[in-house]
Amino acid sequence: MKTATKLGLLSSLYLSQGLPFGFFTQALPVLLRHQGLSLPAIGLSHLLALPWALKFLWAPLMDRHGSARWGRRRGYILPLQCLSAGLLLSLALPADAVDTRWLMAAILGVNLLAATQDVATDGLAVQLLTPSERGWGNGIQVAAYRVGMILGGGVMLAVFDRTGWRVTFLALGATLLAATVPIALHREQPSPPPERQSLGLAWWWTHPGATTWLALLVAYKAGEALATGMLRTFIVDQGLSLTDIAWMLGGVGFAAGLAGALVGGSLVTRMGRRRALVVFGGIQAAAVLLYALVASGPASRPLLALACAVEHVASGMATATLFTAMMDRCRPDHAATDYTVQASLVVLATGAAAALSGFSAQALGYAGHFLLSALLCVAGTLCVAPAFSPRRGLPPEVSEVSP
């Protein structure tokens, strides 16, 4: 399969994951704040993303069992994505506003379906991409996911502002169905399942260098997640309208995040995984510090837009690089399990940080909250060097692509 074809397929799959997650993480906090919910309550709503942190529990089963007819990975992805679209479309059935309890239950269900689909998608990505393609592949992955988040978050927030719940969820479900077409047309090459006895998660806790690498996964994105957990409520409290917020997240955020992911993906192979993680992690910390500067002064829409743009660029570069390094640590025949274990740690750390963000912002104020987040970003960046030394016990291809 040509590289462009691989990247196009993966783009549609990661965009599909970003659509509902973007609504959950970007639009929902704004809507809840407009309804008068407290900062701690909004922060705790991030716990609905718990399936993304727990997906490692069922990843070994998905690695072991798959459909011979539909494809080892595709056999999971296709029905799960269709179910997600159906659940979103069901939210459009009520004539009036969606009941909050049903909305929360539906979001939890979509997160469960999307997280499970992500296990198979990540396994397919590791299987399709060669080591030399992984930089661009993860750049495209992060970019497509961000496009999905912007469509599901900023754009759908603007749609909601003009049309209400029904049209918003109809648009979300229909877009997700359209993004299902590429995987429906894809014909996956058969691959044998791994040996049962080698699927255990113990490998990640026993191979040399595991502790420092797992510590990096926990710390690297936690500071940024703490900051962005309260970013939408901060923007609301700055007095911006829903349409203005949609423009800032959907316009500024879209362009900046897309550029950051593509730049990070294109530079990671040239710079080397370790150097790229350090450089982009430092930029990420500086970007979060910009939010603290904005929060400490009078409201300034241009300065807020600048900070939002810089943070999205930095986050895109850092995330694409981290995901590329995570792929390097996957055994080819255990791709779904190995990648999911790492991704679950990242999600668990960022989800916990986001859940606590409301308490931090309430206790410290927005300026103090963003300053604390920037310091945690620095701490995460300091974990890079020990995670890359020693490098024994890693899959063979790591030494070839990670200077």
C-alpha positions as a printed NumPy array, in Angstrom:
array([[  0.   ,   0.   ,   0.   ],
       [  1.321,   3.451,  -0.913],
       [  2.232,   5.851,   1.873],
       [ -0.388,   8.392,   0.777],
       [ -3.105,   5.72 ,   0.88 ],
       [ -2.052,   4.656,   4.372],
       [ -2.087,   8.245,   5.617],
       [ -5.51 ,   8.9  ,   4.051],
       [ -7.026,   5.852,   5.741],
       [ -5.52 ,   6.673,   9.124],
       [ -6.633,  10.304,   8.793],
       [-10.277,   9.253,   8.437],
       [-10.043,   6.928,  11.442],
       [ -8.432,   9.421,  13.809],
       [-10.75 ,  12.202,  12.625],
       [-13.628,   9.884,  13.543],
       [-12.301,   9.596,  17.097],
       [-11.777,  13.339,  17.401],
       [-15.345,  14.27 ,  16.419],
       [-17.222,  13.082,  19.533],
       [-14.249,  13.659,  21.833],
       [-14.014,  17.26 ,  20.602],
       [-17.643,  17.863,  21.516],
       [-17.082,  16.315,  24.922],
       [-13.882,  18.196,  25.78 ],
       [-14.449,  21.546,  24.028],
       [-18.153,  22.235,  23.549],
       [-19.609,  20.534,  26.627],
       [-17.595,  22.487,  29.264],
       [-18.696,  25.748,  27.626],
       [-22.354,  24.684,  27.616],
       [-22.165,  23.476,  31.219],
       [-20.582,  26.771,  32.318],
       [-23.35 ,  28.704,  30.583],
       [-25.806,  26.618,  32.603],
       [-24.106,  27.779,  35.799],
       [-22.211,  24.638,  36.851],
       [-19.267,  25.155,  39.203],
       [-15.65 ,  24.768,  38.131],
       [-15.103,  21.572,  40.208],
       [-18.261,  20.005,  38.705],
       [-17.121,  20.794,  35.176],
       [-13.653,  19.458,  35.948],
       [-15.088,  16.198,  37.28 ],
       [-17.08 ,  15.712,  34.055],
       [-13.771,  14.732,  32.449],
       [-14.108,  11.421,  34.309],
       [-16.563,  10.405,  31.575],
       [-13.448,   9.767,  29.485],
       [-12.453,   6.925,  31.839],
       [-12.795,   4.235,  29.102],
       [ -9.822,   5.809,  27.336],
       [ -7.684,   5.129,  30.4  ],
       [ -8.992,   1.578,  30.939],
       [ -8.864,   0.292,  27.358],
       [ -5.615,  -1.581,  28.077],
       [ -7.722,  -4.1  ,  30.02 ],
       [ -9.395,  -5.466,  26.875],
       [ -6.608,  -4.689,  24.368],
       [ -4.921,  -8.131,  24.782],
       [ -8.189,  -9.871,  23.891],
       [ -8.527,  -7.722,  20.768],
       [ -4.924,  -8.498,  19.813],
       [ -5.581, -12.203,  20.189],
       [ -9.033, -12.487,  18.612],
       [-10.164, -10.975,  15.327],
       [-12.352, -11.644,  12.317],
       [-10.754, -13.624,   9.492],
       [-13.441, -12.43 ,   7.084],
       [-13.563,  -8.725,   7.921],
       [ -9.946,  -8.283,   9.033],
       [ -8.172,  -8.574,  12.366],
       [ -8.426,  -4.801,  12.992],
       [-11.117,  -3.728,  10.515],
       [-13.539,  -6.278,  11.989],
       [-13.579,  -4.194,  15.17 ],
       [-13.3  ,  -0.696,  13.72 ],
       [-16.197,  -0.801,  11.274],
       [-19.04 ,  -1.918,  13.611],
       [-17.8  ,   0.181,  16.529],
       [-17.718,   3.331,  14.43 ],
       [-21.231,   2.657,  13.115],
       [-22.495,   2.15 ,  16.675],
       [-20.916,   5.455,  17.755],
       [-22.66 ,   7.265,  14.909],
       [-25.982,   5.642,  15.843],
       [-25.638,   6.711,  19.479],
       [-24.924,  10.315,  18.466],
       [-27.885,  10.332,  16.084],
       [-30.136,   9.048,  18.881],
       [-29.381,  12.234,  20.826],
       [-31.152,  14.157,  18.047],
       [-34.473,  12.355,  18.692],
       [-35.799,  14.524,  21.587],
       [-37.643,  17.582,  20.285],
       [-36.403,  19.802,  23.131],
       [-33.088,  20.029,  24.963],
       [-31.417,  16.716,  25.783],
       [-31.781,  15.585,  29.386],
       [-28.443,  16.113,  31.135],
       [-28.362,  12.614,  32.618],
       [-29.055,  10.967,  29.265],
       [-26.458,  13.229,  27.627],
       [-23.807,  12.175,  30.159],
       [-24.699,   8.485,  29.749],
       [-24.512,   8.795,  25.957],
       [-21.127,  10.535,  26.153],
       [-19.829,   7.737,  28.371],
       [-21.118,   5.187,  25.84 ],
       [-19.529,   6.966,  22.886],
       [-16.247,   7.196,  24.79 ],
       [-16.371,   3.436,  25.455],
       [-17.   ,   2.663,  21.775],
       [-14.405,   5.141,  20.517],
       [-11.754,   3.986,  22.996],
       [-12.267,   0.378,  21.928],
       [-12.094,   1.386,  18.275],
       [ -8.872,   3.23 ,  19.061],
       [ -7.237,  -0.008,  20.237],
       [ -7.809,  -1.581,  16.826],
       [ -6.913,   1.619,  14.963],
       [ -3.586,   1.976,  16.774],
       [ -2.789,  -1.67 ,  16.044],
       [ -3.581,  -1.083,  12.378],
       [ -1.398,   2.056,  12.321],
       [  1.632,   0.284,  13.81 ],
       [  1.075,  -2.586,  11.379],
       [  0.806,  -0.32 ,   8.299],
       [  3.543,   2.257,   8.983],
       [  7.229,   1.497,   8.526],
       [  9.677,   3.12 ,  11.002],
       [ 10.579,   5.792,   8.43 ],
       [  6.869,   6.617,   7.918],
       [  6.026,   6.957,  11.601],
       [  6.951,  10.63 ,  11.948],
       [  4.608,  11.694,   9.168],
       [  2.084,   9.054,  10.208],
       [  1.824,  10.411,  13.74 ],
       [  1.834,  13.986,  12.488],
       [ -1.136,  13.127,  10.294],
       [ -2.711,  11.196,  13.154],
       [ -2.557,  14.141,  15.551],
       [ -3.588,  16.606,  12.826],
       [ -6.605,  14.524,  11.788],
       [ -7.618,  13.983,  15.397],
       [ -7.411,  17.72 ,  15.99 ],
       [ -9.46 ,  18.427,  12.874],
       [-12.077,  16.06 ,  14.282],
       [-11.931,  17.783,  17.672],
       [-12.347,  21.209,  16.092],
       [-15.29 ,  20.014,  13.987],
       [-16.875,  18.323,  16.989],
       [-15.976,  21.131,  19.394],
       [-15.633,  24.628,  17.943],
       [-17.701,  24.141,  14.793],
       [-20.481,  22.223,  16.547],
       [-20.549,  24.872,  19.258],
       [-21.279,  27.469,  16.572],
       [-23.909,  25.16 ,  15.046],
       [-25.511,  24.717,  18.471],
       [-25.53 ,  28.485,  19.024],
       [-27.572,  28.923,  15.838],
       [-29.708,  25.771,  15.611],
       [-29.829,  23.932,  18.956],
       [-29.345,  20.298,  19.99 ],
       [-31.108,  18.41 ,  17.183],
       [-29.189,  19.766,  14.21 ],
       [-25.929,  19.592,  16.181],
       [-26.203,  15.855,  16.867],
       [-27.536,  15.113,  13.388],
       [-24.464,  16.829,  11.966],
       [-22.129,  14.958,  14.335],
       [-23.607,  11.555,  13.517],
       [-23.723,  12.177,   9.764],
       [-20.105,  13.381,   9.679],
       [-18.993,  10.289,  11.58 ],
       [-20.812,   8.041,   9.112],
       [-19.142,   9.822,   6.184],
       [-15.727,   9.256,   7.791],
       [-16.503,   5.523,   7.971],
       [-16.412,   5.107,   4.179],
       [-12.58 ,   4.674,   3.829],
       [-12.358,   1.83 ,   6.368],
       [-15.431,   0.211,   4.786],
       [-13.589,   0.163,   1.429],
       [-10.252,  -0.96 ,   2.921],
       [ -9.153,  -4.571,   2.524],
       [ -6.881,  -5.524,   5.412],
       [ -4.035,  -7.937,   4.802],
       [ -4.291, -11.07 ,   6.992],
       [ -1.881, -11.308,   9.922],
       [ -1.478, -14.105,  12.482],
       [ -2.37 , -13.458,  16.133],
       [  0.46 , -13.443,  18.706],
       [  1.166, -16.298,  21.055],
       [ -1.234, -16.341,  23.997],
       [  1.472, -16.57 ,  26.634],
       [  3.211, -13.392,  25.412],
       [  0.152, -11.141,  25.653],
       [  0.404, -10.4  ,  29.355],
       [  0.939,  -6.828,  30.519],
       [  3.792,  -7.993,  32.775],
       [  6.245,  -7.429,  29.909],
       [  5.814,  -3.679,  30.38 ],
       [  6.75 ,  -3.867,  34.029],
       [  9.728,  -6.214,  33.706],
       [ 11.783,  -5.189,  30.679],
       [ 14.795,  -2.915,  31.39 ],
       [ 14.126,   0.814,  31.267],
       [ 10.355,   0.413,  31.692],
       [ 10.033,   2.487,  34.865],
       [ 11.588,   5.648,  33.488],
       [  9.745,   5.315,  30.174],
       [  6.356,   4.867,  31.865],
       [  7.136,   7.828,  34.144],
       [  7.686,   9.964,  31.048],
       [  4.323,   8.887,  29.632],
       [  2.589,   9.888,  32.865],
       [  4.302,  13.258,  33.25 ],
       [  4.887,  14.599,  29.736],
       [  1.347,  15.806,  28.912],
       [ -0.139,  16.108,  32.415],
       [  0.768,  19.768,  32.883],
       [ -0.815,  20.82 ,  29.622],
       [ -3.94 ,  18.777,  30.435],
       [ -4.236,  20.553,  33.787],
       [ -4.12 ,  23.879,  31.949],
       [ -6.532,  23.075,  29.134],
       [ -8.997,  21.416,  31.531],
       [-10.026,  24.94 ,  32.528],
       [ -9.233,  26.74 ,  29.281],
       [-12.815,  26.714,  27.952],
       [-14.297,  27.977,  31.224],
       [-11.562,  30.626,  31.363],
       [-12.575,  31.833,  27.902],
       [-16.242,  31.893,  28.94 ],
       [-15.37 ,  33.922,  32.032],
       [-13.481,  36.366,  29.795],
       [-16.892,  37.347,  28.403],
       [-16.707,  35.818,  24.917],
       [-19.903,  34.659,  23.206],
       [-20.419,  31.073,  22.015],
       [-19.73 ,  32.147,  18.441],
       [-16.525,  33.946,  19.477],
       [-15.394,  30.865,  21.398],
       [-16.192,  28.693,  18.386],
       [-14.083,  30.965,  16.188],
       [-11.17 ,  30.912,  18.622],
       [-11.217,  27.136,  19.03 ],
       [-12.393,  26.248,  15.541],
       [-10.442,  28.864,  13.604],
       [ -7.322,  29.717,  15.562],
       [ -7.153,  26.316,  17.252],
       [ -7.738,  24.391,  14.038],
       [ -5.05 ,  26.145,  11.999],
       [ -2.477,  26.208,  14.801],
       [ -3.021,  22.609,  15.944],
       [ -2.9  ,  21.312,  12.384],
       [  0.322,  23.177,  11.673],
       [  1.926,  22.022,  14.921],
       [  1.125,  18.361,  14.325],
       [  2.458,  18.405,  10.768],
       [  5.603,  20.327,  11.723],
       [  6.274,  18.031,  14.668],
       [  5.7  ,  14.93 ,  12.568],
       [  8.021,  16.148,   9.833],
       [ 10.833,  17.116,  12.234],
       [ 10.845,  14.193,  14.645],
       [ 12.831,  11.833,  12.409],
       [ 15.313,  14.553,  11.479],
       [ 15.831,  15.741,  15.065],
       [ 15.603,  12.352,  16.76 ],
       [ 12.952,  11.318,  19.261],
       [ 14.786,  12.427,  22.399],
       [ 15.82 ,  15.887,  21.185],
       [ 12.389,  16.559,  19.685],
       [ 10.652,  15.637,  22.953],
       [ 12.895,  18.011,  24.913],
       [ 12.563,  20.944,  22.496],
       [  8.827,  20.605,  21.946],
       [  8.213,  19.973,  25.651],
       [  9.98 ,  23.241,  26.477],
       [  7.889,  25.113,  23.922],
       [  4.774,  23.526,  25.394],
       [  5.67 ,  24.801,  28.882],
       [  6.27 ,  28.315,  27.532],
       [  2.93 ,  28.23 ,  25.706],
       [  1.031,  27.33 ,  28.879],
       [  2.854,  30.152,  30.674],
       [  1.32 ,  32.549,  28.14 ],
       [ -2.115,  31.688,  29.517],
       [ -0.919,  32.71 ,  32.992],
       [  0.198,  36.062,  31.59 ],
       [ -3.171,  36.581,  29.893],
       [ -5.048,  35.667,  33.079],
       [ -2.966,  38.023,  35.247],
       [ -3.915,  41.139,  33.25 ],
       [ -7.019,  42.818,  31.853],
       [ -9.084,  40.868,  29.322],
       [ -7.492,  41.062,  25.879],
       [ -9.023,  39.107,  23.019],
       [ -5.991,  39.443,  20.664],
       [ -3.577,  38.294,  23.388],
       [ -5.87 ,  35.384,  24.251],
       [ -6.021,  34.363,  20.579],
       [ -2.217,  34.527,  20.375],
       [ -1.812,  32.355,  23.475],
       [ -4.362,  29.878,  22.107],
       [ -2.497,  29.667,  18.785],
       [  0.923,  29.155,  20.381],
       [ -0.388,  26.495,  22.77 ],
       [ -2.091,  24.554,  19.964],
       [  1.08 ,  24.595,  17.843],
       [  3.222,  23.449,  20.776],
       [  0.771,  20.748,  21.796],
       [  0.56 ,  19.408,  18.248],
       [  4.352,  19.14 ,  17.936],
       [  4.82 ,  17.525,  21.35 ],
       [  1.973,  15.047,  20.901],
       [  3.064,  13.89 ,  17.435],
       [  6.589,  13.294,  18.745],
       [  5.432,  11.409,  21.838],
       [  3.161,   9.148,  19.772],
       [  5.995,   8.392,  17.361],
       [  8.262,   7.38 ,  20.246],
       [  5.47 ,   5.208,  21.64 ],
       [  5.174,   3.337,  18.336],
       [  8.911,   2.609,  18.471],
       [  8.358,   0.663,  21.682],
       [  5.679,  -1.623,  20.223],
       [  6.423,  -5.233,  19.327],
       [  4.992,  -5.751,  15.814],
       [  2.877,  -8.783,  16.732],
       [  1.568,  -7.088,  19.918],
       [  0.966,  -3.669,  18.387],
       [ -2.552,  -3.047,  19.745],
       [ -1.675,  -4.147,  23.283],
       [  1.71 ,  -2.407,  23.518],
       [  0.519,   0.894,  22.095],
       [ -2.689,   0.812,  24.148],
       [ -0.832,   0.24 ,  27.426],
       [  1.234,   3.352,  26.734],
       [ -1.691,   5.405,  25.484],
       [ -3.802,   4.425,  28.494],
       [ -1.134,   5.742,  30.854],
       [ -1.089,   9.041,  28.975],
       [ -4.884,   9.272,  29.066],
       [ -5.023,   8.291,  32.733],
       [ -2.53 ,  11.009,  33.651],
       [ -4.11 ,  13.704,  31.49 ],
       [ -7.634,  12.718,  32.551],
       [ -6.722,  12.906,  36.23 ],
       [ -5.097,  16.297,  35.675],
       [ -8.171,  17.586,  33.816],
       [-10.495,  16.249,  36.529],
       [ -8.507,  18.131,  39.18 ],
       [ -8.205,  21.304,  37.112],
       [-11.412,  22.831,  38.487],
       [-10.214,  22.522,  42.078],
       [ -6.855,  24.048,  41.141],
       [ -8.43 ,  26.983,  39.29 ],
       [-10.864,  27.648,  42.135],
       [ -8.13 ,  27.562,  44.773],
       [ -5.379,  29.438,  42.918],
       [ -7.313,  31.58 ,  40.467],
       [ -6.773,  31.246,  36.742],
       [ -3.323,  32.906,  36.728],
       [ -1.985,  30.676,  39.518],
       [ -3.585,  27.634,  37.931],
       [ -1.851,  28.195,  34.584],
       [  1.463,  28.944,  36.321],
       [  1.275,  25.633,  38.199],
       [  0.456,  23.891,  34.908],
       [  3.517,  25.41 ,  33.221],
       [  5.76 ,  24.164,  36.047],
       [  4.335,  20.655,  35.637],
       [  5.09 ,  20.865,  31.898],
       [  8.721,  21.615,  32.769],
       [  8.799,  18.646,  35.149],
       [  7.469,  16.385,  32.406],
       [ 10.141,  17.569,  29.99 ],
       [ 12.849,  16.788,  32.539],
       [ 11.731,  13.132,  32.435],
       [ 12.837,  12.763,  28.798],
       [ 16.584,  12.249,  29.336],
       [ 16.334,   9.394,  31.875],
       [ 13.643,   7.695,  29.764],
       [ 16.062,   7.35 ,  26.84 ],
       [ 18.974,   6.056,  28.908],
       [ 19.542,   3.158,  29.128],
       [ 17.93 ,   2.002,  25.886],
       [ 18.294,  -1.721,  26.41 ],
       [ 15.282,  -3.988,  26.299],
       [ 13.52 ,  -2.029,  23.525],
       [ 12.36 ,  -3.476,  20.202],
       [ 15.186,  -3.657,  17.608],
       [ 13.865,  -0.92 ,  15.317],
       [ 14.12 ,   1.716,  18.073],
       [ 17.881,   1.966,  17.8  ],
       [ 17.575,   2.532,  14.066],
       [ 15.147,   5.469,  14.204],
       [ 15.678,   7.113,  17.585],
       [ 18.978,   8.981,  17.739]])
